């Protein structure tokens, strides 16, 4: 095992089944209740800033205290339903965002470990191929394609010569 192994986790089949069922349950509850906006619509509607949330909260408070001032063309019942649903979603979204961040951060460390172990394997294959160990040339040749860089043999007038840079 590499010396820089940053994380080591495993999931049992039971763990994966439980995760899948939980995700499926969430998707089932949300089916028909949520919307997928296009990128243009997301930009058009934006998101409500904290200051504007305070404004909405204050307006709701005053609408409750002074119902006589709520205009007749404003559907207060729909406003209340939207307000409650937004609060319910926001609470769950914060929790799911935390879970998403944990999964994403864990994946970053797993990707790091996998990549560095793959590099170690590749370097070993390069060495073994150079030593003419039978069967290693095919593996090395297949893997070295990921490290081929298109560098011009002679610098063009618009491309600065970086061949002498220490790296």
Short mmCIF file of the C-alpha atoms (twelve columns), coordinates in Angstrom:
data_MODEL
# 
_entry.id   MODEL 
# 
loop_
_atom_site.group_PDB 
_atom_site.id 
_atom_site.type_symbol 
_atom_site.label_atom_id 
_atom_site.label_alt_id 
_atom_site.label_comp_id 
_atom_site.label_asym_id 
_atom_site.label_seq_id 
_atom_site.Cartn_x 
_atom_site.Cartn_y 
_atom_site.Cartn_z 
_atom_site.pdbx_PDB_model_num 
ATOM 1   C CA . UNK A 1   0.000   0.000   0.000   1 
ATOM 2   C CA . UNK A 2   1.268   3.468   -0.843  1 
ATOM 3   C CA . UNK A 3   2.715   5.564   1.928   1 
ATOM 4   C CA . UNK A 4   0.431   8.484   1.104   1 
ATOM 5   C CA . UNK A 5   -2.844  6.549   1.332   1 
ATOM 6   C CA . UNK A 6   -5.211  9.256   2.547   1 
ATOM 7   C CA . UNK A 7   -8.347  7.182   3.070   1 
ATOM 8   C CA . UNK A 8   -9.401  3.586   3.275   1 
ATOM 9   C CA . UNK A 9   -13.109 2.745   3.294   1 
ATOM 10  C CA . UNK A 10  -15.324 -0.050  2.112   1 
ATOM 11  C CA . UNK A 11  -19.056 -0.400  1.648   1 
ATOM 12  C CA . UNK A 12  -20.796 -3.696  2.247   1 
ATOM 13  C CA . UNK A 13  -23.536 -4.824  -0.112  1 
ATOM 14  C CA . UNK A 14  -25.954 -4.071  2.716   1 
ATOM 15  C CA . UNK A 15  -24.580 -0.497  2.980   1 
ATOM 16  C CA . UNK A 16  -24.982 0.049   -0.754  1 
ATOM 17  C CA . UNK A 17  -28.494 -1.411  -0.733  1 
ATOM 18  C CA . UNK A 18  -29.464 0.883   2.156   1 
ATOM 19  C CA . UNK A 19  -28.050 3.920   0.328   1 
ATOM 20  C CA . UNK A 20  -29.848 3.002   -2.887  1 
ATOM 21  C CA . UNK A 21  -33.139 2.506   -1.055  1 
ATOM 22  C CA . UNK A 22  -32.781 5.831   0.738   1 
ATOM 23  C CA . UNK A 23  -32.048 7.661   -2.518  1 
ATOM 24  C CA . UNK A 24  -34.950 5.871   -4.210  1 
ATOM 25  C CA . UNK A 25  -37.238 6.881   -1.347  1 
ATOM 26  C CA . UNK A 26  -36.209 10.524  -1.722  1 
ATOM 27  C CA . UNK A 27  -36.743 10.390  -5.489  1 
ATOM 28  C CA . UNK A 28  -40.167 8.774   -5.013  1 
ATOM 29  C CA . UNK A 29  -41.309 11.454  -2.548  1 
ATOM 30  C CA . UNK A 30  -40.081 14.255  -4.818  1 
ATOM 31  C CA . UNK A 31  -41.512 12.779  -8.034  1 
ATOM 32  C CA . UNK A 32  -43.991 15.268  -9.478  1 
ATOM 33  C CA . UNK A 33  -43.247 17.854  -6.788  1 
ATOM 34  C CA . UNK A 34  -39.945 19.294  -7.959  1 
ATOM 35  C CA . UNK A 35  -38.934 21.174  -11.073 1 
ATOM 36  C CA . UNK A 36  -35.839 20.992  -13.274 1 
ATOM 37  C CA . UNK A 37  -34.968 24.448  -14.563 1 
ATOM 38  C CA . UNK A 38  -32.889 25.071  -17.634 1 
ATOM 39  C CA . UNK A 39  -29.654 27.031  -17.119 1 
ATOM 40  C CA . UNK A 40  -31.396 30.046  -18.662 1 
ATOM 41  C CA . UNK A 41  -34.309 29.742  -16.234 1 
ATOM 42  C CA . UNK A 42  -31.919 29.420  -13.293 1 
ATOM 43  C CA . UNK A 43  -30.282 32.651  -14.380 1 
ATOM 44  C CA . UNK A 44  -33.652 34.322  -14.960 1 
ATOM 45  C CA . UNK A 45  -35.085 33.453  -11.543 1 
ATOM 46  C CA . UNK A 46  -31.835 33.461  -9.613  1 
ATOM 47  C CA . UNK A 47  -31.894 32.701  -5.943  1 
ATOM 48  C CA . UNK A 48  -33.190 34.686  -3.040  1 
ATOM 49  C CA . UNK A 49  -30.453 36.354  -1.000  1 
ATOM 50  C CA . UNK A 50  -30.436 36.284  2.796   1 
ATOM 51  C CA . UNK A 51  -31.559 39.913  2.905   1 
ATOM 52  C CA . UNK A 52  -34.531 39.067  0.700   1 
ATOM 53  C CA . UNK A 53  -35.420 36.078  2.900   1 
ATOM 54  C CA . UNK A 54  -35.617 38.486  5.815   1 
ATOM 55  C CA . UNK A 55  -37.870 40.720  3.713   1 
ATOM 56  C CA . UNK A 56  -40.175 37.785  2.874   1 
ATOM 57  C CA . UNK A 57  -40.277 36.755  6.538   1 
ATOM 58  C CA . UNK A 58  -41.163 40.297  7.567   1 
ATOM 59  C CA . UNK A 59  -43.887 40.530  4.915   1 
ATOM 60  C CA . UNK A 60  -45.361 37.215  6.102   1 
ATOM 61  C CA . UNK A 61  -45.356 38.444  9.693   1 
ATOM 62  C CA . UNK A 62  -47.174 41.641  8.741   1 
ATOM 63  C CA . UNK A 63  -49.656 39.781  6.533   1 
ATOM 64  C CA . UNK A 64  -50.497 37.598  9.534   1 
ATOM 65  C CA . UNK A 65  -50.803 40.578  11.895  1 
ATOM 66  C CA . UNK A 66  -52.706 42.803  9.469   1 
ATOM 67  C CA . UNK A 67  -54.757 40.580  7.155   1 
ATOM 68  C CA . UNK A 68  -56.926 43.568  6.225   1 
ATOM 69  C CA . UNK A 69  -53.989 45.040  4.299   1 
ATOM 70  C CA . UNK A 70  -53.339 41.964  2.151   1 
ATOM 71  C CA . UNK A 71  -54.530 42.848  -1.357  1 
ATOM 72  C CA . UNK A 72  -57.440 40.779  -2.614  1 
ATOM 73  C CA . UNK A 73  -55.538 39.778  -5.746  1 
ATOM 74  C CA . UNK A 74  -52.734 38.207  -3.639  1 
ATOM 75  C CA . UNK A 75  -53.522 34.553  -2.930  1 
ATOM 76  C CA . UNK A 76  -52.467 34.422  0.739   1 
ATOM 77  C CA . UNK A 77  -53.174 30.691  1.000   1 
ATOM 78  C CA . UNK A 78  -50.819 29.993  -1.907  1 
ATOM 79  C CA . UNK A 79  -48.237 32.346  -0.404  1 
ATOM 80  C CA . UNK A 80  -48.436 30.434  2.905   1 
ATOM 81  C CA . UNK A 81  -48.175 27.074  1.120   1 
ATOM 82  C CA . UNK A 82  -45.122 28.249  -0.848  1 
ATOM 83  C CA . UNK A 83  -43.571 29.701  2.323   1 
ATOM 84  C CA . UNK A 84  -43.970 26.468  4.295   1 
ATOM 85  C CA . UNK A 85  -42.778 24.279  1.404   1 
ATOM 86  C CA . UNK A 86  -39.698 26.495  0.957   1 
ATOM 87  C CA . UNK A 87  -38.838 26.124  4.641   1 
ATOM 88  C CA . UNK A 88  -39.359 22.358  4.483   1 
ATOM 89  C CA . UNK A 89  -37.193 22.033  1.383   1 
ATOM 90  C CA . UNK A 90  -34.480 24.357  2.682   1 
ATOM 91  C CA . UNK A 91  -34.045 22.293  5.851   1 
ATOM 92  C CA . UNK A 92  -33.688 19.058  3.894   1 
ATOM 93  C CA . UNK A 93  -31.533 20.686  1.240   1 
ATOM 94  C CA . UNK A 94  -29.046 21.822  3.888   1 
ATOM 95  C CA . UNK A 95  -28.823 18.277  5.232   1 
ATOM 96  C CA . UNK A 96  -28.482 16.777  1.756   1 
ATOM 97  C CA . UNK A 97  -25.857 19.393  0.845   1 
ATOM 98  C CA . UNK A 98  -23.841 18.293  3.851   1 
ATOM 99  C CA . UNK A 99  -24.115 14.659  2.770   1 
ATOM 100 C CA . UNK A 100 -23.187 15.602  -0.802  1 
ATOM 101 C CA . UNK A 101 -20.145 17.522  0.422   1 
ATOM 102 C CA . UNK A 102 -19.032 14.569  2.559   1 
ATOM 103 C CA . UNK A 103 -19.399 12.170  -0.368  1 
ATOM 104 C CA . UNK A 104 -17.628 14.567  -2.716  1 
ATOM 105 C CA . UNK A 105 -14.728 15.150  -0.310  1 
ATOM 106 C CA . UNK A 106 -14.382 11.419  0.293   1 
ATOM 107 C CA . UNK A 107 -14.372 10.812  -3.470  1 
ATOM 108 C CA . UNK A 108 -11.610 13.431  -3.876  1 
ATOM 109 C CA . UNK A 109 -9.393  11.510  -1.448  1 
ATOM 110 C CA . UNK A 110 -10.237 8.179   -3.081  1 
ATOM 111 C CA . UNK A 111 -9.451  9.634   -6.515  1 
ATOM 112 C CA . UNK A 112 -6.150  10.976  -5.166  1 
ATOM 113 C CA . UNK A 113 -5.188  7.585   -3.733  1 
ATOM 114 C CA . UNK A 114 -6.225  5.741   -6.909  1 
ATOM 115 C CA . UNK A 115 -4.328  8.114   -9.188  1 
ATOM 116 C CA . UNK A 116 -1.133  7.982   -7.162  1 
ATOM 117 C CA . UNK A 117 -1.275  4.193   -6.973  1 
ATOM 118 C CA . UNK A 118 -1.877  4.030   -10.727 1 
ATOM 119 C CA . UNK A 119 1.169   6.280   -11.276 1 
ATOM 120 C CA . UNK A 120 3.239   3.973   -9.056  1 
ATOM 121 C CA . UNK A 121 2.094   0.977   -11.088 1 
ATOM 122 C CA . UNK A 122 2.834   2.799   -14.360 1 
ATOM 123 C CA . UNK A 123 6.336   3.736   -13.207 1 
ATOM 124 C CA . UNK A 124 6.980   0.133   -12.236 1 
ATOM 125 C CA . UNK A 125 5.761   -1.051  -15.657 1 
ATOM 126 C CA . UNK A 126 8.044   1.499   -17.319 1 
ATOM 127 C CA . UNK A 127 10.987  0.191   -15.297 1 
ATOM 128 C CA . UNK A 128 10.148  -3.473  -15.933 1 
ATOM 129 C CA . UNK A 129 9.641   -2.800  -19.643 1 
ATOM 130 C CA . UNK A 130 13.041  -1.096  -19.748 1 
ATOM 131 C CA . UNK A 131 14.508  -4.220  -18.146 1 
ATOM 132 C CA . UNK A 132 12.810  -6.347  -20.865 1 
ATOM 133 C CA . UNK A 133 10.709  -8.351  -18.408 1 
ATOM 134 C CA . UNK A 134 8.490   -10.584 -20.572 1 
ATOM 135 C CA . UNK A 135 4.921   -9.288  -21.016 1 
ATOM 136 C CA . UNK A 136 5.542   -5.816  -19.637 1 
ATOM 137 C CA . UNK A 137 6.084   -3.959  -22.935 1 
ATOM 138 C CA . UNK A 138 2.444   -4.373  -23.977 1 
ATOM 139 C CA . UNK A 139 1.191   -3.023  -20.647 1 
ATOM 140 C CA . UNK A 140 3.653   -0.127  -20.623 1 
ATOM 141 C CA . UNK A 141 2.926   0.788   -24.260 1 
ATOM 142 C CA . UNK A 142 -0.822  0.782   -23.556 1 
ATOM 143 C CA . UNK A 143 -0.464  2.971   -20.474 1 
ATOM 144 C CA . UNK A 144 2.075   5.473   -21.834 1 
ATOM 145 C CA . UNK A 145 -0.567  6.848   -24.216 1 
ATOM 146 C CA . UNK A 146 -1.884  8.854   -21.253 1 
ATOM 147 C CA . UNK A 147 1.412   10.710  -21.008 1 
ATOM 148 C CA . UNK A 148 1.969   11.687  -24.643 1 
ATOM 149 C CA . UNK A 149 2.123   15.422  -25.028 1 
ATOM 150 C CA . UNK A 150 1.958   17.216  -28.355 1 
ATOM 151 C CA . UNK A 151 4.940   19.524  -28.220 1 
ATOM 152 C CA . UNK A 152 6.240   21.213  -31.334 1 
ATOM 153 C CA . UNK A 153 9.742   20.150  -32.385 1 
ATOM 154 C CA . UNK A 154 10.608  23.711  -33.294 1 
ATOM 155 C CA . UNK A 155 9.006   26.713  -31.684 1 
ATOM 156 C CA . UNK A 156 6.678   28.694  -33.878 1 
ATOM 157 C CA . UNK A 157 6.856   32.497  -33.879 1 
ATOM 158 C CA . UNK A 158 3.627   32.704  -31.855 1 
ATOM 159 C CA . UNK A 159 4.574   29.979  -29.365 1 
ATOM 160 C CA . UNK A 160 7.266   30.870  -26.864 1 
ATOM 161 C CA . UNK A 161 10.083  28.360  -26.413 1 
ATOM 162 C CA . UNK A 162 9.585   26.734  -23.011 1 
ATOM 163 C CA . UNK A 163 11.894  23.763  -23.578 1 
ATOM 164 C CA . UNK A 164 14.570  25.200  -21.297 1 
ATOM 165 C CA . UNK A 165 12.259  25.769  -18.311 1 
ATOM 166 C CA . UNK A 166 13.176  23.832  -15.182 1 
ATOM 167 C CA . UNK A 167 10.235  21.730  -14.071 1 
# 
